[in-house]
Amino acid sequence: MVITTSNIPFEAKRVWTTLITNTAYLPGLLALDFSLKKVNSAYSLVALYTDTFSKEGHAALDCRGIPKIYVPYLLPTSHKDYSNDIRFYDCWSKLQPFGLTQFERIVQLDSDMIVLKNMDELMDLPLNETDRLFAATHACVCNPYNKAHYPKDWVRDNCAYTNYNQCNPEGDYAGPDSTQGLGICNGGLQVVAPSQKLHQSILAAISSPSQTDAYDFADQSLLSDVFNGKWLALSYKYNALKTLKLTHEDIWKEDEIKNIHYIISPKPWDVVPELREIFNDETDTFKYWWRINDERLRNEHKRGVNDGF
């Protein structure tokens, strides 16, 4: 893949990455970067930006010293209508890390995440070219908000998290087998050993309308289909979907969670400080993002960074 890099040490071989296409998610990216530094990660977060990312956004990254890489905006030749979830139009580009072969390991994170504990061990996970092409966590298919456009088989009985505590993971990092439930991964966190072979498999699928027309959830549908049963399923603690606290309270253990994923709107940065006390956070998770981001803003203010992000 042709790329342009900025502020990345030549010797960096393992990085966190996150996709940024517009400034709407920029507060999330900045908080994510701060949280990784707060837990003393040994690895840098690299912003993967597309042509749609504005000059204002670039300035915000540059003044904070956040490295960045240009990636082409990725779209299938044909795909489902995502007007019910327009975020999925951007999600295809989250597959680009598979082709960034200048790195030996990438952990792709969504920008609506906050890291609570160091999880650098993901950089050393044992992957292979047979049944562990990448690692991710399972998607929760319980459809807790009863979205009418979700697949009909997205019900609690088909969710890998329903019998989560009965699985026998091989290590502290693992969750239920990747074939458990519907066998669908969540695309919010992907542990990738980049290779041209994997990337070409992804690009081939994206060029096949017979496949992409059936993908309800863009990137994660593609990964779950093309690499069915060939990915390592991780513990929920690396990608703790905020809704898990509602749908699978039995597995939610706050002292274990390393990374919270704020799926679905509103996002924590959508709630202005003045409205926090009256905001109905049924998951009781927004407080973690607010606390860390408030600390970020105080630190940046001391350094003279006051650009509104």
Beta strands, then each sheet from edge to edge (+ up, - down):
strand 1: 4-6
strand 2: 14-20
strand 3: 45-49
strand 4: 68-70
strand 5: 105-109
strand 6: 113-115
strand 7: 134-138
strand 8: 185-192
strand 9: 232-233
strand 10: 240-241
strand 11: 259-261
sheet 1: 1+ 4- 3- 2- 5- 8+ 7- 9-
sheet 2: 6+ 11- 10-
end
